[in-house]
Amino acid sequence: MQTVKEVLLVDPSATIMVWIPQLSCQEAEALDQNLLLTVSSHSWLHASLKVSKDGLQGSTVLVVNPPVSLHTILQSTLSWLAETLTQDCNEYSVTSRSTN
């Protein structure tokens, strides 16, 4: 989180991508929420894919200042990926916030 803050102080328009593993622990969930709070004044895209209920359940990606087309691309790609990789569950989401 600190690195994301520092990069955005140096270059507020920088595109930053952070990968967050989905684990069944509070620390992983807290990291996800804290990162969203950290970048709340910037445009961001949050994509999540869950394919298992145990172990490494899936992945989340947070992109700060994402390219405009990324939301549409991920929406269709994650649908296919969730179905293809499913083990015992099949969930995905793409949310974004634009400051423009």
Secondary structure as UniProt FT lines:
FT   HELIX           2..10
FT   TURN            12..13
FT   STRAND          16..22
FT   HELIX           26..38
FT   TURN            39..41
FT   STRAND          44..50
FT   STRAND          58..64
FT   TURN            68..69
FT   HELIX           70..85
FT   STRAND          91..97
//
